[in-house]
Amino acid sequence: MPYLTIHGRLGRASLFGGIPLGIAIWYTIKIFRMDDQELLRSALDPVLALSDIPFLVLFAFIGFALMQSLVQLLLCVRILPHKSLGRKWFPVLAGTMFLYDLIFLLAFYPAPGMNDTVFMMDNPKYAGVQFPWLYSLIYGYEAEAARKLFGTREVSIFILSCLQLAVISAVLTRFSFWVKEHVDENAGYILYLYFLLFPMSGNYAIAAVRDGLFSAALLVWMWLFITKRKEKWERGRYILLTAAALGLMLLRSNGAAAAVLMAAFLMYHNPSWKRILAVILCCLVISIVPGRMILHEMNEEPLFQESMGIPLQQMGRVLALDGSRSESTVLLMDYLLPEENWKNDYQPYTVDYVKWNDDFRRGWLNDHKKEFLLAWADTGLKNPRLYLEGWMTQTYGLWSLIPGAYDVQSRFGWALTDENTKHMLPADNDRMAVGNFPMPSRLKSFLANFQYEGSQFLGAGFAFWLTILLSAAFYADRRSWCILAALPLLLNTATLLAATPAGYAFRYSFAYVWGLPVLLILLFLRPEKEEL
């Protein structure tokens, strides 16, 4: 029978993981109910109140008890491993995954995607103010070349999606084979079937968005941590490190921060730390300098608003709820966006309506970063509660225990045909429209619906706390080294919690879809570190 204790590794794991879990449960419930009653914009109904204290104590105990009970139950499960060497079927299975997902790609021909991709194709160089430079240039110039050669951009989108699918198929299959060889044969094949047959896995593999490749890079980081050794690295590991680091840095704005944090953990107690540092520094130069040079040539610079989502949301909450502001801050905010517009566009869960308002002076913000940051800090000192509430609502999707993912940029079904992209709207990111590849319409509709409707997963916050639970189980089981395997998932979420552009967009947290099964395999099969 599970019992409760505050002693030993089990007690420490339950305290450090369970108390925050309990607090998160309470505020998940409270914010959800306040939103349902339309109270989140009411100054008379604060999210953080003294009346919460008894509930916080109660839910902290509930979280502690729940964490400890679940850890004990998880540790009761153990499967004896049986490894199997050999990779002769790797090309066949990687090819099978490619061909299987290719069928769905044809249903969405040239590929499902977002308005972000369309913007990059229309503005390959200027898109660097908001998106990583290399991805924008590749999509933009490939699309322009295809339009000149074939009279349509669809060919280039399809080719790039096929290349992306090939890379992801190879990474997922190779990881499955590594599990088969070093952990357990059956677990390796089950993992492969999960990667192959789960519709959401294929959806991100074929979609013309950056998040599939970004998550594949995080999976490589997981492997680097799982196989972390104290001896010097061989050449192959440096190649993988370079690919994984560039895969993060060149694909998302939080990639550089995530890669630097992960590299710091990799370098700890590693005799090759100087070479790892050199690789990361070179990758940073590659990911930053060319893009800045391109923008400098155009007299542009990255949009400061993209890294200021949470500060803008916090200041917006102070304004909307009539918090205390200095006269200079009032004037600054009103100049940045007329106060009436800011109040009307303020939404507790996202700052996008404010920062993409047509009247928002993003160029002025770029030129007055210091003044904005000083005003933000000054306003925060006057309104600490409202600032914390602003952070909590902006990041709610990342830490709340809502079981399912929100239908906001969580799956992709809008085929990027020439016709569909003429006047594409942000709302189309969450709609489905089949492509124009010549196949029977009923078959095309079936394939599209099967993948799109089947692309459902846990909420990002729920997946985050599940990762914390598994990490607590690793610690209680005296296998702290396995927590390193969870670090890429947790550090990616940490960078989002610090500066999320949109907390409800599940695509930023998609790596959980591929990473959580790996953590479960490590937990239940208990491989020895020396065997990996």
C-alpha positions as CSV (number, residue, x, y, z in Angstrom):
1,M,0.0,0.0,0.0
2,P,1.3,3.5,-0.8
3,Y,2.3,5.4,2.3
4,L,3.3,9.1,2.8
5,T,6.7,10.2,4.0
6,I,8.8,13.3,4.0
7,H,12.0,11.4,4.5
8,G,14.5,10.0,2.0
9,R,14.6,10.5,-1.7
10,L,10.9,9.7,-2.1
11,G,10.0,12.4,0.4
12,R,12.2,15.0,-1.2
13,A,10.9,14.1,-4.7
14,S,7.3,14.4,-3.4
15,L,7.9,17.7,-1.7
16,F,9.8,19.4,-4.5
17,G,7.5,18.1,-7.2
18,G,4.2,17.7,-5.4
19,I,3.8,21.1,-3.7
20,P,4.2,23.1,-6.9
21,L,1.8,20.5,-8.5
22,G,-0.8,21.2,-5.9
23,I,-0.5,25.0,-6.4
24,A,-0.8,24.5,-10.1
25,I,-4.0,22.4,-9.7
26,W,-5.6,25.1,-7.5
27,Y,-4.9,27.9,-10.0
28,T,-5.8,25.8,-12.9
29,I,-9.3,25.4,-11.4
30,K,-9.5,29.0,-10.2
31,I,-8.5,30.6,-13.5
32,F,-10.7,28.3,-15.4
33,R,-13.7,29.2,-13.3
34,M,-12.9,32.9,-13.4
35,D,-12.7,32.8,-17.2
36,D,-16.0,30.9,-17.4
37,Q,-17.6,33.6,-15.3
38,E,-15.8,36.4,-17.3
39,L,-14.0,37.7,-14.2
40,L,-10.4,37.7,-15.4
41,R,-10.7,41.3,-16.5
42,S,-12.3,42.4,-13.3
43,A,-10.3,44.5,-10.9
44,L,-12.7,43.5,-8.1
45,D,-11.9,39.7,-8.5
46,P,-8.1,39.2,-8.3
47,V,-6.5,35.9,-9.4
48,L,-4.2,36.1,-6.4
49,A,-6.0,36.8,-3.2
50,L,-5.3,36.3,0.6
51,S,-8.4,34.1,0.6
52,D,-6.4,31.6,-1.5
53,I,-4.1,30.7,1.4
54,P,-6.2,27.9,3.0
55,F,-6.8,26.4,-0.4
56,L,-3.1,26.6,-1.3
57,V,-2.2,24.7,1.9
58,L,-4.9,22.1,1.2
59,F,-3.9,21.7,-2.5
60,A,-0.2,21.7,-1.6
61,F,-0.8,18.6,0.6
62,I,-3.0,17.1,-2.1
63,G,-0.2,17.6,-4.7
64,F,2.4,16.1,-2.3
65,A,0.2,13.1,-1.6
66,L,-0.7,12.6,-5.3
67,M,2.9,12.9,-6.4
68,Q,4.1,10.4,-3.8
69,S,1.4,7.9,-4.5
70,L,1.9,8.0,-8.2
71,V,5.6,7.7,-7.9
72,Q,5.2,4.6,-5.8
73,L,2.7,3.1,-8.2
74,L,5.0,3.8,-11.2
75,L,8.0,2.2,-9.4
76,C,5.9,-1.0,-8.9
77,V,6.1,-1.6,-12.6
78,R,9.2,-3.2,-14.0
79,I,9.7,-5.0,-17.3
80,L,12.7,-7.3,-17.8
81,P,14.5,-6.1,-20.9
82,H,15.7,-8.1,-23.9
83,K,18.0,-6.4,-26.3
84,S,18.5,-7.1,-29.9
85,L,21.5,-6.0,-31.9
86,G,21.4,-5.3,-35.6
87,R,20.3,-2.5,-38.0
88,K,19.7,-4.4,-41.2
89,W,16.0,-3.4,-41.2
90,F,16.7,0.3,-40.6
91,P,16.5,1.4,-44.3
92,V,13.4,-0.6,-44.8
93,L,11.6,0.7,-41.7
94,A,12.7,4.3,-42.3
95,G,11.5,4.1,-45.9
96,T,8.2,2.6,-44.7
97,M,7.7,5.5,-42.4
98,F,8.5,8.0,-45.2
99,L,6.1,6.3,-47.6
100,Y,3.3,6.0,-45.1
101,D,3.3,9.7,-44.2
102,L,3.8,10.6,-47.9
103,I,0.3,9.3,-48.5
104,F,-1.1,11.9,-46.1
105,L,1.2,14.6,-47.5
106,L,-0.4,14.0,-50.9
107,A,-3.8,14.5,-49.4
108,F,-2.7,17.9,-48.3
109,Y,-0.6,18.6,-51.4
110,P,1.7,20.6,-51.4
111,A,1.7,20.4,-47.6
112,P,-0.4,21.6,-44.6
113,G,1.0,24.7,-43.0
114,M,0.5,28.1,-41.4
115,N,0.3,31.8,-42.5
116,D,3.8,32.2,-41.0
117,T,5.2,30.0,-43.8
118,V,3.3,32.1,-46.4
119,F,4.7,35.2,-45.0
120,M,8.2,33.8,-45.3
121,M,7.6,32.8,-48.9
122,D,6.3,36.3,-49.7
123,N,9.1,38.1,-47.7
124,P,12.2,35.8,-47.5
125,K,14.6,38.5,-46.3
126,Y,12.3,40.8,-44.3
127,A,10.8,37.8,-42.5
128,G,14.1,37.7,-40.5
129,V,12.7,40.4,-38.3
130,Q,10.4,37.8,-36.8
131,F,11.6,34.4,-37.8
132,P,15.0,32.6,-38.0
133,W,16.8,33.8,-41.1
134,L,17.8,30.5,-42.9
135,Y,14.4,28.9,-42.8
136,S,12.9,32.1,-44.2
137,L,15.4,32.3,-47.0
138,I,15.0,28.7,-48.0
139,Y,11.3,28.8,-48.2
140,G,11.2,32.2,-49.8
141,Y,13.8,31.7,-52.6
142,E,12.7,28.1,-53.3
143,A,9.2,29.3,-53.7
144,E,10.2,32.0,-56.0
145,A,12.4,29.7,-58.1
146,A,9.5,27.2,-58.4
147,R,7.1,29.9,-59.4
148,K,9.4,30.9,-62.3
149,L,10.2,27.4,-63.4
150,F,6.8,25.7,-63.0
151,G,4.4,28.7,-62.6
152,T,3.4,27.6,-59.1
153,R,5.0,27.7,-55.6
154,E,3.5,24.4,-54.7
155,V,6.3,22.3,-56.1
156,S,8.9,23.9,-53.8
157,I,6.7,23.5,-50.7
158,F,6.1,19.8,-51.6
159,I,9.8,19.1,-52.1
160,L,10.8,20.8,-48.9
161,S,8.2,18.9,-47.0
162,C,9.5,15.6,-48.5
163,L,13.0,16.5,-47.4
164,Q,11.8,17.3,-43.9
165,L,9.8,14.1,-43.8
166,A,12.9,12.1,-44.8
167,V,15.0,13.7,-42.1
168,I,12.3,13.1,-39.4
169,S,11.7,9.5,-40.5
170,A,15.4,8.8,-40.3
171,V,15.7,10.4,-36.8
172,L,12.6,8.6,-35.4
173,T,13.5,5.2,-36.8
174,R,17.1,5.5,-35.7
175,F,16.0,6.4,-32.2
176,S,13.7,3.4,-32.2
177,F,16.6,1.1,-33.3
178,W,18.8,2.6,-30.5
179,V,16.1,1.7,-28.0
180,K,15.9,-1.8,-29.5
181,E,19.7,-2.3,-29.3
182,H,20.4,-0.8,-25.9
183,V,17.2,-1.0,-23.9
184,D,14.7,-3.6,-25.1
185,E,13.8,-5.1,-28.4
186,N,10.0,-5.0,-28.0
187,A,10.1,-1.4,-26.6
188,G,12.1,-0.3,-29.7
189,Y,9.5,-1.8,-32.1
190,I,6.6,-0.4,-30.0
191,L,8.2,3.0,-30.1
192,Y,8.6,2.8,-33.8
193,L,5.0,1.8,-34.3
194,Y,3.9,4.8,-32.1
195,F,6.0,7.2,-34.2
196,L,4.6,5.6,-37.4
197,L,0.9,5.3,-36.6
198,F,0.1,8.1,-34.3
199,P,-1.5,10.7,-36.6
200,M,-0.1,13.7,-34.8
201,S,3.5,12.4,-35.3
202,G,2.9,12.2,-39.0
203,N,1.2,15.5,-39.1
204,Y,4.2,17.4,-37.7
205,A,6.5,15.4,-40.0
206,I,4.8,16.6,-43.1
207,A,3.6,20.1,-42.2
208,A,5.5,23.1,-43.6
209,V,6.2,24.4,-40.2
210,R,9.4,24.5,-38.1
211,D,8.2,22.6,-35.1
212,G,8.6,19.0,-36.4
213,L,12.3,19.5,-37.1
214,F,12.8,21.5,-33.9
215,S,11.3,18.6,-31.9
216,A,13.4,16.1,-33.8
217,A,16.5,18.1,-32.7
218,L,15.2,18.0,-29.1
219,L,15.0,14.2,-29.4
220,V,18.7,14.1,-30.4
221,W,19.5,16.3,-27.4
222,M,17.6,13.7,-25.3
223,W,19.9,11.0,-26.7
224,L,23.0,13.0,-25.9
225,F,21.9,13.3,-22.3
226,I,20.9,9.7,-22.0
227,T,24.3,8.5,-23.2
228,K,26.2,11.3,-21.4
229,R,29.6,10.0,-20.2
230,K,32.5,11.4,-18.3
231,E,35.1,10.3,-20.9
232,K,36.1,12.3,-23.9
233,W,33.7,12.4,-26.9
234,E,34.3,10.8,-30.2
235,R,33.8,12.6,-33.5
236,G,30.3,11.3,-34.2
237,R,28.9,12.9,-31.0
238,Y,30.3,16.3,-32.0
239,I,28.5,16.0,-35.4
240,L,25.2,15.1,-33.6
241,L,25.7,18.0,-31.1
242,T,26.3,20.4,-34.0
243,A,23.2,19.2,-35.8
244,A,21.1,19.3,-32.7
245,A,22.3,22.8,-31.7
246,L,21.7,24.3,-35.1
247,G,18.4,22.5,-35.3
248,L,17.2,24.5,-32.3
249,M,19.0,27.8,-33.0
250,L,18.0,28.0,-36.7
251,L,14.3,27.0,-36.2
252,R,12.9,29.0,-33.3
253,S,13.6,32.2,-31.5
254,N,13.9,30.4,-28.1
255,G,16.2,27.8,-29.7
256,A,19.4,29.6,-28.8
257,A,18.5,30.0,-25.1
258,A,17.4,26.3,-24.9
259,A,20.6,25.1,-26.6
260,V,22.9,27.2,-24.4
261,L,21.2,25.9,-21.2
262,M,21.4,22.3,-22.4
263,A,25.0,22.7,-23.4
264,A,25.8,24.0,-19.9
265,F,24.4,20.7,-18.4
266,L,26.3,18.7,-21.0
267,M,29.6,20.4,-20.1
268,Y,29.2,19.7,-16.4
269,H,31.8,17.1,-15.3
270,N,32.7,16.5,-19.0
271,P,36.4,16.4,-19.9
272,S,35.5,17.6,-23.4
273,W,33.7,20.7,-22.1
274,K,36.0,23.1,-24.0
275,R,35.2,21.5,-27.4
276,I,31.5,21.4,-26.5
277,L,31.7,25.1,-25.7
278,A,33.5,25.8,-29.0
279,V,30.8,24.0,-30.9
280,I,28.0,25.9,-29.2
281,L,29.7,29.3,-29.8
282,C,30.2,28.5,-33.5
283,C,26.6,27.5,-33.8
284,L,25.5,30.8,-32.1
285,V,27.6,32.7,-34.7
286,I,26.1,30.8,-37.6
287,S,22.5,31.2,-36.3
288,I,22.8,34.9,-35.4
289,V,25.3,36.8,-37.5
290,P,24.2,36.1,-41.1
291,G,20.6,37.1,-40.2
292,R,21.7,40.3,-38.6
293,M,23.8,41.1,-41.6
294,I,20.9,40.6,-43.9
295,L,18.7,42.9,-41.8
296,H,21.4,45.5,-41.4
297,E,21.6,45.7,-45.2
298,M,17.8,46.4,-45.2
299,N,18.1,48.9,-42.4
300,E,15.9,46.6,-40.2
301,E,16.4,44.7,-37.0
302,P,14.6,41.9,-35.2
303,L,11.2,42.9,-33.7
304,F,11.8,43.6,-30.0
305,Q,8.1,42.9,-29.4
306,E,8.7,39.2,-30.1
307,S,10.8,38.8,-27.0
308,M,8.6,41.1,-24.9
309,G,5.3,39.2,-25.0
310,I,5.1,38.7,-21.2
311,P,6.2,42.3,-20.3
312,L,3.6,43.7,-22.8
313,Q,1.0,41.4,-21.3
314,Q,1.9,42.5,-17.8
315,M,1.7,46.2,-18.6
316,G,-1.5,45.6,-20.5
317,R,-3.1,44.0,-17.4
318,V,-2.1,46.9,-15.2
319,L,-3.7,49.3,-17.7
320,A,-6.8,47.1,-18.2
321,L,-7.4,46.8,-14.4
322,D,-6.5,50.4,-13.6
323,G,-3.3,49.6,-11.7
324,S,-0.8,52.2,-10.6
325,R,1.4,53.8,-13.3
326,S,3.7,56.8,-13.4
327,E,2.8,59.7,-15.7
328,S,5.8,58.9,-18.0
329,T,4.6,55.2,-18.3
330,V,1.1,56.4,-19.1
331,L,2.4,58.5,-21.9
332,L,4.8,55.8,-23.2
333,M,2.1,53.2,-23.3
334,D,-0.4,55.5,-25.0
335,Y,2.2,56.4,-27.6
336,L,3.0,52.8,-28.2
337,L,-0.7,52.0,-28.7
338,P,-3.6,54.3,-27.9
339,E,-5.0,53.5,-24.5
340,E,-8.5,52.7,-25.7
341,N,-7.1,50.3,-28.3
342,W,-5.0,48.6,-25.6
343,K,-7.9,48.2,-23.3
344,N,-10.2,46.8,-26.0
345,D,-7.5,44.4,-27.3
346,Y,-6.3,43.1,-23.9
347,Q,-6.9,39.4,-23.6
348,P,-5.7,37.6,-20.5
349,Y,-4.4,34.6,-22.4
350,T,-2.5,36.2,-25.3
351,V,-0.8,39.4,-26.1
352,D,-1.1,38.9,-29.9
353,Y,-4.1,41.2,-30.2
354,V,-2.1,44.0,-28.8
355,K,1.3,43.6,-30.4
356,W,-0.2,42.9,-33.9
357,N,-2.7,45.8,-33.7
358,D,-2.3,48.0,-36.8
359,D,-1.7,51.0,-34.6
360,F,1.0,49.4,-32.4
361,R,4.3,51.3,-33.0
362,R,6.6,48.3,-33.2
363,G,9.3,50.4,-34.9
364,W,9.3,52.9,-32.1
365,L,9.6,50.1,-29.6
366,N,12.6,48.8,-31.4
367,D,14.3,52.2,-31.1
368,H,13.4,52.7,-27.4
369,K,14.1,49.4,-25.8
370,K,15.7,51.0,-22.7
371,E,12.8,53.4,-22.0
372,F,10.3,50.5,-22.4
373,L,12.3,48.2,-20.0
374,L,12.6,51.0,-17.4
375,A,8.9,51.7,-17.6
376,W,8.1,47.9,-17.3
377,A,10.3,47.6,-14.3
378,D,8.9,50.7,-12.6
379,T,5.3,49.6,-13.2
380,G,6.1,46.1,-11.9
381,L,7.4,47.5,-8.6
382,K,4.1,49.3,-8.2
383,N,1.9,46.3,-9.2
384,P,3.6,43.0,-8.3
385,R,0.4,41.2,-8.0
386,L,-1.0,42.2,-11.4
387,Y,2.4,41.4,-13.0
388,L,2.3,37.9,-11.5
389,E,-1.3,37.5,-12.6
390,G,-0.3,38.7,-16.1
391,W,2.4,36.0,-16.3
392,M,0.1,33.3,-15.0
393,T,-2.6,34.0,-17.6
394,Q,-0.2,34.5,-20.5
395,T,1.5,31.1,-19.7
396,Y,-1.6,29.3,-18.5
397,G,-1.5,26.8,-21.4
398,L,2.1,25.8,-20.4
399,W,1.6,25.0,-16.7
400,S,-2.1,24.4,-16.2
401,L,-3.4,20.8,-15.9
402,I,-6.0,21.0,-18.6
403,P,-6.0,17.4,-20.0
404,G,-6.3,18.1,-23.7
405,A,-4.4,20.4,-26.0
406,Y,-6.2,23.5,-27.1
407,D,-7.1,23.8,-30.8
408,V,-4.7,26.7,-31.3
409,Q,-1.8,25.9,-33.6
410,S,-1.8,22.3,-32.3
411,R,-2.3,20.5,-35.7
412,F,-2.1,21.5,-39.3
413,G,-4.6,20.8,-42.0
414,W,-4.7,23.9,-44.3
415,A,-3.1,22.9,-47.6
416,L,-0.8,25.6,-48.9
417,T,-2.0,25.6,-52.4
418,D,-1.7,28.7,-54.5
419,E,-5.4,29.3,-54.2
420,N,-5.5,28.7,-50.4
421,T,-2.6,31.1,-49.8
422,K,-3.9,34.1,-51.8
423,H,-5.7,35.5,-48.8
424,M,-4.8,33.2,-46.0
425,L,-5.9,34.4,-42.5
426,P,-4.4,33.5,-39.1
427,A,-7.7,31.7,-38.3
428,D,-6.9,29.3,-41.2
429,N,-4.1,27.9,-39.1
430,D,-6.7,25.9,-37.2
431,R,-8.9,24.9,-40.1
432,M,-8.7,22.0,-42.6
433,A,-8.6,22.3,-46.4
434,V,-7.4,19.4,-48.6
435,G,-4.8,19.9,-51.3
436,N,-5.2,19.6,-55.1
437,F,-3.2,16.4,-55.8
438,P,-5.2,14.3,-58.3
439,M,-6.6,11.4,-56.2
440,P,-10.2,10.2,-55.6
441,S,-11.9,12.9,-53.5
442,R,-13.4,10.4,-51.0
443,L,-9.9,8.9,-50.4
444,K,-8.4,12.4,-50.1
445,S,-11.0,13.5,-47.6
446,F,-10.6,10.3,-45.6
447,L,-6.9,10.6,-45.3
448,A,-7.0,14.3,-44.4
449,N,-9.7,13.8,-41.8
450,F,-8.0,10.7,-40.3
451,Q,-4.7,12.6,-39.7
452,Y,-6.2,16.0,-38.8
453,E,-8.9,14.7,-36.4
454,G,-6.5,12.1,-34.9
455,S,-3.9,14.8,-34.1
456,Q,-4.9,15.1,-30.4
457,F,-2.6,14.9,-27.4
458,L,-2.4,16.0,-23.8
459,G,-2.3,19.7,-23.0
460,A,1.2,21.2,-22.8
461,G,0.8,21.9,-19.1
462,F,-0.4,18.4,-18.4
463,A,2.5,16.9,-20.3
464,F,4.9,19.2,-18.4
465,W,3.6,17.9,-15.0
466,L,3.8,14.3,-16.3
467,T,7.4,15.0,-17.1
468,I,7.9,16.3,-13.6
469,L,6.2,13.2,-12.2
470,L,8.5,10.9,-14.2
471,S,11.6,12.9,-13.1
472,A,10.5,12.5,-9.5
473,A,10.2,8.8,-10.0
474,F,13.7,8.7,-11.5
475,Y,15.0,10.5,-8.5
476,A,13.2,8.3,-5.9
477,D,14.5,5.2,-7.7
478,R,18.1,6.5,-7.4
479,R,18.5,7.0,-11.1
480,S,19.0,10.7,-11.2
481,W,20.9,10.4,-14.4
482,C,17.6,9.6,-16.2
483,I,16.4,13.1,-15.3
484,L,18.9,14.4,-17.8
485,A,16.9,12.7,-20.5
486,A,13.9,14.9,-19.5
487,L,16.0,18.1,-19.5
488,P,15.5,19.0,-23.2
489,L,11.7,18.9,-22.7
490,L,11.8,20.8,-19.4
491,L,14.3,23.5,-20.6
492,N,12.3,24.1,-23.7
493,T,9.2,24.7,-21.5
494,A,11.3,26.9,-19.2
495,T,12.3,29.2,-22.1
496,L,8.7,29.4,-23.1
497,L,7.6,30.3,-19.5
498,A,10.2,33.1,-19.6
499,A,9.1,34.6,-22.9
500,T,6.3,32.7,-24.6
501,P,4.8,34.3,-27.7
502,A,1.6,32.3,-27.2
503,G,1.1,30.0,-24.3
504,Y,-1.9,28.2,-25.9
505,A,-0.1,27.3,-29.1
506,F,0.7,23.6,-28.6
507,R,3.2,23.4,-31.4
508,Y,5.8,25.1,-29.2
509,S,5.5,22.1,-26.9
510,F,5.1,19.3,-29.5
511,A,8.4,17.7,-28.4
512,Y,6.4,16.1,-25.5
513,V,4.7,13.9,-28.1
514,W,7.9,12.2,-29.1
515,G,9.8,12.6,-25.8
516,L,7.3,11.3,-23.2
517,P,7.3,7.7,-24.5
518,V,11.0,7.6,-24.3
519,L,10.9,8.6,-20.6
520,L,8.3,5.9,-19.9
521,I,10.5,3.3,-21.5
522,L,13.5,4.4,-19.3
523,L,11.3,4.3,-16.2
524,F,9.7,0.9,-16.8
525,L,12.6,-1.0,-18.2
526,R,15.3,0.5,-15.9
527,P,18.4,0.1,-18.1
528,E,21.8,0.6,-16.5
529,K,23.6,3.7,-17.5
530,E,26.7,1.7,-18.5
531,E,24.6,-0.3,-21.0
532,L,23.6,2.8,-22.9
